[in-house]
Amino acid sequence: SPEIQEPIKPLEKRALNFLVNEFLLKNNYKLTSITFSDENDDQDFELWDDVGLNIPKPPDLLQLYRDFGNHQVTGKDLVDVASGVEEDELEALTPIISNLPPTLETPQPAENSMLVQKLEDKISLLNSEKWSLMEQIRRLKSEMDFLKNEHFAIPAVCDSVQPPLDQLPHKDSEDSGQHPDVNSSDKGKNTDIHLSISDEADSTIPKENSPDSFPRREREGMPPSSPSSKNTVHFDKPNRKLSPAFHQALLSFCRMSADSRLGYEVSRIADSEKSVMLMLGRCLPHIVPNVLLAKREELIPLILCTACLHPEPKERDQLLHILFNLIKRPDDEQRQMILTGCVAFARHVGPTRVEAELLPQCWEQINHKYPERRLLVAESCGALAPYLPKEIRSSLVLSMLQQMLMEDKADLVREAVIKSLGIIMGYIDDPDKYHQGFELLLSALGDPSERVVSATHQVFLPAYAAWTTELGNLQSHLILTLLNKIEKLLREGEHGLDEHKLHMYLSALQSLIPSLFALVLQNAPFSSKAKLHGEVPQIEVTRFPRPMSPLQDVSTIIGSREQLAVLLQLYDYQLEQEGTTGWESLLWVVNQLLPQLIEIVGKINVTSTACVHEFSRFFWRLCRTFGKIFTNTKVKPQFQEILRLSEENIDSSAGNGVLTKATVPIYATGVLTCYIQEEDRKLLVGFLEDVMTLLSLSHAPLDSLKASFVELGANPAYHELLLTVLWYGVVHTSALVRCTAARMFELLVNGVNETLVAQRVVPALITLSSDPEISVRIATIPAFGTIMETVIQRELLERVKMQLASFLEDPQYQDQHSLHTEIIKTFGRVGPNAEPRFRDEFVIPHLHKLALVNNLQIVDSKRLDIATHLFEAYSALSCCFISEDLMVNHFLPGLRCLRTDMEHLSPEHEVILSSMIKECEQKVENKTVQEPQGSMSIAASLVSEDTKTKFLNKMGQLTTSGAMLANVFQRKK
């Protein structure tokens, strides 16, 4: 007989889970162990204490099994649950056991045998009774079917003819509000899943959980198990006179299992759609936990169909809960499958049931511990948006997404939230939510994750802009607010601009350009004439910049590429022939947007490469989107009016005015580079030449010109053009312009290929290095130094080396303080990264000579100036590997000469120099400088803590150039 067990307790279950997992691992069932631990994700299988029992870990499963025979099972444990023996009957049957003295563990064999016999007789008797009752039920059901065929109305026949079924208690899902967790056999205590207990492990569980308990719904609505009344099946009856009891006893040997839950389901064949749905609703909660996690998506169609068609709300709720908990950590493909199912469900059942049944499942998992589950929630909100009631879209769903955007720590989840918000923005029609959407947009743009910001630009911002356009707020609020925020940043950022926020607002404005242009086209005077008829003109492939996403494609916003082509044709004709009178949306761009942008551009820091680049890209996209005619007739004139380039403007006001601002590089790189025909290139060359000339002649800072060269030099397509501009400077009659050209070459050398350096740069620099004006010759030194740092052609390096040697060794330059200063600064800058042979044979020996000469300088100010620059150069070079010979013959002697200068002129520097000299001398003594790994900085390897602290403290007090001191801790590249 099957053994009877008490219902398993949670702690017992956790203990057994632990032992089973341990057994699986010990016996190499690793995959099974992984699946088992996945299905019990609330338990730590590496730690016995996690079970929660205050006892030591028991022996393993094998030991417990082997030891089982030493423990006798008492008679009370030998009753079959199906026999229905009550506890008081059992005690009456076993007086011997209850009266056993405590010292006796087992009954005598004769008594034991007698007890077993009595119990078996009782079982047999009860089984006979059971089969007799079942036969009676079957006959009554047949009679019911017959009566139905005869159209008799018997409303209560089911209850009157099935007393045995009525006596069997039931358990319904209404009993508990909990859901089964399909990933864990422990969670929820399985309170609303009918227990699946095999006939080998039937238990004396409370009656409401009895495996014989048939759901009440069967008695209420499910057709009986006999074949349909439309097609009743008749079987031949044998012409025998056996008693029914004998028949039943005989049939009991067929070993059918109708007593368990599963046996009951198997014995009843569903014969209608409704009964199929009811059967699936009962069976699926038991099937799902036993399917491998990797294959559970195969159950999605079954779960969805059942959830759609099942008549009972509680069962539908349970099935949808199973759907959302089907896989513990669903991957992309599995989430897509679940979402596809949710959308199919939504289309089938309509908005009311989607709100009542699907949304609560999302809400439950909004704070789930696994990001994959929260990702499913975020994606569901977007996928279900079209199928929800509109008031729910703009309230509950929007609030859920807002909460997840603000609180979720996973970038992937917030990215999905942003995409869903974009979809919501495409369906929302409540104007009161406009400002909430704007706040969400600002939060999304300021998100620390690049993924989230990218999704904002690709999905959320274009969708929000489309809604803003419909509300008439694109120009009047959205763009204007972003511009005002940029202006406020610039006003507050006089002592330090928040470049991250500037990038955030400006990139948002840039993403709005396609929406703005679409608005201009749709509100144009010709928009009513834009009809598709005849042959549609083709749009050039390069007419618009490449959009970041399909939602930023102007043709998508307008509706089709053909419609856009017709509008563009009319747009160009209107601008060229008929003007902009009455075209309010375009006049706003010309009269409000452009002047405000140009004013903002004049306020940004011209030395901020990032800001210049951002605004340059913005104007480039704006001009390319609005077209060449617009750029030539509306954008360029406004810049030219402000810049007013002419020879008459060469005075101090012009020099310190707009030409020194970021307006110059942004006009050059953002507007003049939009189109690349010959006349456009000539305009750019002429503009740069004029700026170079005017800045040079007015002795103004060259930052605006440098910013233009840096931005344009990043694109190899402009290298030839820039060299043409510089050659204009090389041959200019003014030494001031030639001097500027020489300094500009330094910026260009880094990005230009070596062929151009050899053919165009070096010849120009050689020409300038023999210029009659000494200031022009000195101005070439930084460019020569940069060539030494970046070029690897030996022939080219030799030419540069010879030119620098002539500066150092020619007697005419002996007293040229500014030349020596420039050379020392250049050596300090390029020395650590220059070719080692050039550094060892040229740079360090010449620094030694310059240090010796400086000891003899009688003018203290000049001596201190040279000494300070020498200190910076030696600090930078101390990071390099220096051979023992070089250290002894040049580096240490140069440092000692420098220390002599600093003893009289700058005691703070003298302390650091003494430390450096001491360390160098120690290294020479230990001969460690011969080892390659000794290439560690001499200054930076001041191993003594006292010396290191003193060095760093003093370094912070010095007034020397920050850029040079930064090189002290640079490694040799």
C-alpha positions, 0 to 999 in steps of 0.5 A, spaced: 500 500 500 502 507 498 505 510 504 501 516 507 505 522 509 503 529 513 503 535 508 510 537 507 512 543 511 516 549 508 522 547 512 522 540 510 521 542 503 527 546 503 531 541 507 529 536 502 531 540 496 538 542 499 539 534 499 536 533 492 541 538 489 547 535 493 545 528 490 545 531 483 551 535 484 555 529 487 553 524 481 554 529 475 547 531 474 549 538 473 544 540 468 539 537 472 542 541 478 542 547 474 534 547 472 532 544 479 536 550 482 533 555 477 526 552 479 527 554 486 531 561 486 529 563 493 534 558 496 541 558 496 544 551 495 551 552 497 549 554 504 545 549 509 544 555 514 539 558 508 534 552 509 532 555 516 533 549 521 537 550 527 540 543 526 546 540 523 546 538 516 544 531 516 547 525 512 547 526 504 541 522 501 544 516 499 546 515 507 539 516 509 537 511 504 541 506 506 540 507 513 532 507 512 532 499 513 534 500 520 527 504 522 521 501 522 514 504 520 509 504 524 502 501 523 499 508 522 503 509 516 500 503 512 493 506 510 491 508 503 488 515 503 483 512 497 480 507 502 478 513 506 479 510 513 478 515 519 483 516 524 478 513 530 477 507 525 484 506 525 486 506 532 480 501 533 483 496 528 490 497 532 489 496 539 496 492 539 500 498 537 497 503 541 498 498 547 506 497 546 511 498 551 516 504 549 521 499 549 519 495 544 520 498 537 516 493 533 510 488 534 511 480 534 511 477 527 504 474 528 501 480 530 504 484 525 501 479 520 494 479 523 494 487 522 496 487 515 491 482 513 485 486 517 487 492 513 487 489 507 480 486 508 478 493 509 481 496 503 478 491 499 471 492 502 472 500 501 474 499 494 468 494 492 464 500 495 467 505 491 466 501 484 459 500 486 458 507 487 462 509 480 458 504 476 451 507 479 454 514 477 455 512 470 448 509 469 445 515 472 449 520 467 447 515 461 440 516 463 441 524 464 444 524 456 438 520 454 433 525 458 437 531 454 436 527 448 428 527 449 428 534 451 426 534 458 428 540 462 431 537 468 435 543 472 437 540 478 439 533 476 446 533 476 446 535 483 441 530 485 444 524 482 451 525 484 451 525 491 458 522 492 461 527 488 458 532 492 460 529 498 467 530 495 470 537 497 473 542 492 478 547 492 477 553 488 482 558 486 478 563 489 480 560 496 486 564 495 489 571 492 496 568 491 499 566 485 503 560 483 510 562 482 512 557 476 519 558 477 519 555 484 515 549 487 516 553 494 513 560 493 506 561 494 506 554 498 502 552 491 496 554 495 491 555 489 494 549 484 491 543 485 496 538 488 499 533 483 500 527 487 501 521 484 498 514 487 504 512 489 505 518 494 498 520 496 497 523 503 492 524 508 492 532 507 486 536 509 480 534 505 480 541 501 486 539 498 484 531 497 486 529 490 479 526 490 477 533 490 473 535 483 473 542 482 466 545 483 466 548 476 465 541 473 459 540 477 456 547 475 458 547 467 462 542 465 459 536 461 459 529 463 464 524 461 459 520 457 459 522 450 456 527 447 448 527 447 448 528 440 452 522 438 451 517 444 455 511 444 452 504 445 456 498 448 454 491 447 452 488 454 454 481 455 449 476 456 451 474 463 448 473 470 454 476 474 453 480 480 455 488 479 459 487 485 463 481 482 464 485 475 467 491 479 471 487 483 474 484 476 475 490 473 479 493 479 484 489 476 485 493 470 489 498 474 486 505 472 487 511 476 481 515 476 482 517 484 488 522 483 487 529 480 491 527 473 487 520 473 480 524 473 483 529 468 485 523 463 478 519 464 474 525 462 474 527 455 472 534 453 467 534 448 466 542 447 470 548 446 468 550 453 470 544 457 477 544 453 478 551 456 476 549 463 481 543 462 487 547 460 485 552 465 486 546 470 492 543 467 496 548 465 498 550 472 501 543 473 504 543 466 508 549 466 513 548 472 515 541 469 517 544 463 524 546 462 526 553 462 529 553 456 523 551 452 517 554 456 516 559 451 513 553 447 507 554 452 505 561 450 500 559 445 496 555 450 496 559 455 494 565 451 488 561 448 486 559 455 487 566 458 483 569 452 477 564 452 476 561 459 470 563 462 472 565 469 476 571 471 480 568 477 483 562 472 484 568 467 488 572 472 492 566 474 494 564 467 496 571 465 500 571 472 503 564 469 505 568 462 509 573 466 512 569 470 514 563 465 521 564 465 525 567 470 530 571 466 527 571 459 532 573 454 530 578 448 527 573 444 523 570 449 521 577 451 519 578 444 515 572 444 511 574 450 510 581 448 507 578 441 502 574 445 500 580 449 499 584 443 495 578 440 491 577 447 490 585 447 487 585 440 482 579 441 479 581 448 479 589 447 481 595 451 477 593 458 480 586 459 487 589 457 486 594 463 483 589 468 487 583 466 494 585 463 496 591 466 496 589 473 501 583 471 505 589 469 504 593 475 506 587 480 513 586 477 515 593 476 520 592 482 522 585 480 529 583 483 531 581 476 532 586 470 529 582 465 522 582 468 522 589 469 525 590 462 519 586 460 514 590 464 517 597 460 516 593 453 509 591 455 507 598 456 509 600 449 507 594 446 500 595 449 499 602 448 495 602 442 490 597 445 489 601 452 483 606 454 486 613 452 485 615 459 489 609 462 494 611 457 495 618 459 495 616 467 496 609 469 501 607 464 505 614 464 506 614 471 508 607 471 514 609 466 515 615 469 517 611 476 521 606 472 525 612 469 526 615 475 528 609 480 530 603 475 538 602 476 539 598 470 540 602 463 537 597 459 530 598 463 531 605 462 532 605 455 526 600 454 522 605 458 524 611 454 522 607 447 515 606 451 514 613 452 515 615 445 510 610 443 505 613 449 507 620 446 504 617 439 498 616 442 496 621 447 491 626 446 491 629 453 494 636 452 494 637 460 500 632 460 504 636 455 508 639 461 509 632 464 512 630 457 517 635 457 519 634 464 520 627 462 524 629 456 529 633 460 530 627 465 531 622 459 536 627 456 540 628 462 540 620 464 547 618 465 547 612 460 549 613 453 544 608 451 538 612 454 540 618 451 541 615 444 534 612 445 531 619 447 534 622 441 531 616 436 524 615 439 522 619 445 524 626 442 521 625 435 515 622 438 514 628 443 516 633 437 510 630 433 505 631 438 508 638 440 507 640 433 500 638 433 499 642 439 502 648 436 508 649 441 514 646 437 516 653 435 513 657 441 515 653 447 519 647 445 525 650 441 524 656 445 525 653 452 531 649 450 534 656 447 533 659 453 536 654 457 542 654 453 542 662 454 541 661 462 547 656 462 552 661 458 550 667 463 551 662 469 557 659 466 562 665 466 567 662 471 566 655 468 561 652 463 557 646 464 559 643 458 555 636 459 548 640 460 550 645 453 551 638 449 544 636 452 540 642 450 544 643 443 543 636 441 536 636 443 535 642 438 539 638 433 534 632 433 528 637 432 531 640 426 527 635 421 521 636 425 522 644 424 523 643 417 517 639 416 513 644 420 515 650 415 513 645 409 507 643 412 505 651 413 508 654 407 503 658 402 504 652 397 502 647 402 495 646 399 498 646 392 502 640 393 498 634 390 501 628 387 500 628 380 504 626 374 512 624 374 514 626 381 521 629 382 527 625 385 530 627 391 538 627 391 541 622 396 545 627 399 539 633 400 538 631 407 543 629 413 543 622 415 537 621 420 539 618 427 533 614 426 527 613 421 523 618 426 528 623 424 527 622 417 523 628 414 520 624 409 517 619 414 514 626 418 511 628 412 508 622 410 512 619 404 518 621 400 514 623 394 510 628 398 516 631 400 519 631 393 513 635 391 514 640 397 521 641 396 520 643 389 515 648 391 519 650 397 525 652 392 521 656 387 518 660 393 524 662 396 527 664 389 522 667 386 516 669 391 519 670 397 517 669 404 511 674 405 506 671 410 510 665 411 510 665 418 513 659 420 519 660 416 519 668 418 520 665 425 526 661 423 529 667 420 527 673 424 527 669 431 531 663 431 537 665 427 539 671 430 538 668 437 543 662 435 548 667 432 548 671 439 549 665 443 554 663 439 558 669 440 558 668 448 561 661 448 568 660 449 572 660 443 577 655 446 572 650 448 573 645 442 567 641 444 563 647 444 565 649 438 564 642 435 557 642 437 555 648 435 558 647 428 555 640 427 548 644 429 549 649 424 551 644 419 545 640 420 540 646 420 543 649 413 543 642 410 536 641 412 533 647 410 537 647 403 542 651 399 538 657 397 536 658 404 543 658 407 545 663 401 540 667 402 538 667 409 544 664 414 550 667 410 548 674 410 546 674 417 553 672 419 556 676 414 553 682 417 556 681 424 563 679 422 563 685 417 570 683 414 574 688 410 580 692 410 577 698 414 576 694 420 583 693 422 583 697 428 583 695 436 575 694 436 575 689 431 581 686 433 577 685 440 570 684 437 567 679 434 573 676 430 576 673 436 569 670 438 567 663 436 562 666 431 568 665 426 570 658 427 562 656 427 561 660 421 567 657 417 566 650 419 558 650 420 556 654 415 561 655 409 562 647 409 555 645 408 556 645 400 563 643 397 562 646 390 568 650 387 565 657 389 563 654 396 571 652 397 573 659 394 568 662 399 571 658 405 579 660 403 577 667 402 574 668 409 580 664 413 585 668 409 581 675 411 580 672 418 588 671 419 590 677 416 585 682 420 587 678 426 594 679 425 594 686 423 590 688 429 595 684 434 588 680 436 588 673 439 588 668 434 584 663 438 578 663 433 583 662 427 586 656 431 579 653 433 577 653 425 583 650 423 582 644 429 575 643 427 577 643 419 583 639 420 580 633 423 577 632 416 582 630 411 578 633 406 580 640 408 587 639 409 589 641 402 585 647 403 588 649 409 595 649 406 592 653 401 590 658 406 597 658 410 601 659 403 597 665 402 600 667 409 607 665 408 608 669 402 604 675 405 607 682 405 606 683 412 611 680 417 605 679 422 601 675 417 607 670 416 608 670 423 601 667 424 602 662 418 608 659 422 604 658 428 598 655 425 602 650 421 603 647 428 596 645 429 596 642 422 602 637 422 598 633 427 593 631 422 596 631 416 599 625 412 607 625 412 607 626 404 603 633 405 608 634 411 614 633 406 611 636 400 607 642 403 609 643 410 616 643 411 618 647 405 613 652 407 617 652 414 624 652 411 622 658 407 619 662 413 625 660 417 630 664 413 625 670 413 628 677 414 624 678 421 627 674 427 619 674 430 617 669 424 623 665 424 622 664 432 614 662 430 616 656 426 620 653 432 614 649 435 611 647 428 618 644 427 618 641 434 611 638 432 614 634 426 620 631 430 614 628 435 609 626 430 613 624 423 618 617 422 621 619 416 628 619 417 630 624 411 624 629 414 627 628 421 634 630 419 632 636 415 628 639 421 634 637 426 639 641 421 634 647 422 633 647 429 641 646 430 642 652 426 638 656 430 642 653 436 649 654 433 648 660 429 652 666 432 647 671 430 642 667 435 647 667 441 643 673 444 636 671 442 632 670 449 626 669 446 628 664 441 632 660 446 625 660 450 621 658 445 626 652 443 627 650 451 619 650 451 619 646 445 624 641 447 620 640 454 613 639 450 616 634 444 622 631 448 618 625 452 615 623 445 620 624 440 624 619 437 629 616 442 635 617 438 633 625 437 632 626 444 639 623 446 643 626 441 640 632 440 635 635 445 639 633 452 646 635 450 643 642 447 639 643 454 645 642 457 649 647 453 643 652 454 643 651 462 651 652 462 650 659 458 644 661 462 649 660 468 653 666 465 647 671 464 647 677 468 640 679 467 636 676 473 629 676 469 632 673 463 636 668 467 630 666 471 625 666 465 630 661 462 631 657 468 624 656 469 623 653 462 629 649 463 626 646 469 620 644 466 623 641 460 628 637 465 622 635 469 618 632 463 624 629 460 626 625 467 620 621 465 624 618 460 629 612 460 636 615 460 642 611 459 648 612 464 653 615 459 648 620 458 646 621 465 653 622 467 655 627 461 649 631 460 643 630 464 646 631 471 651 636 469 645 640 466 641 639 473 647 642 477 647 648 472 640 649 473 640 648 481 646 653 481 641 658 477 635 656 482 639 657 489 640 665 487 633 666 484 628 661 486 629 657 492 623 653 492 625 650 485 632 648 488 629 644 493 626 639 488 632 640 483 636 637 489 632 631 490 632 630 483 639 630 483 640 626 489 636 620 486 639 620 479 646 620 482 643 614 486 641 610 480 648 611 477 651 608 483 646 602 483 647 602 475 640 601 475 639 605 469 642 600 464 636 596 465 630 597 460 625 596 466 629 602 469 625 607 464 621 609 470 621 616 471 627 619 475 623 624 478 617 620 479 620 614 482 622 618 488 622 612 492 623 616 499 616 618 502 619 624 505 622 626 498 616 625 494 611 629 499 616 635 499 617 634 491 609 634 490 608 640 495 613 644 492 610 643 485 603 645 487 606 652 490 610 653 483 607 658 478 610 655 472 606 652 466 600 647 468 601 644 461 608 643 462 608 640 469 603 635 467 608 632 463 612 630 469 608 624 470 607 622 463 610 616 461 614 615 455 610 613 449 
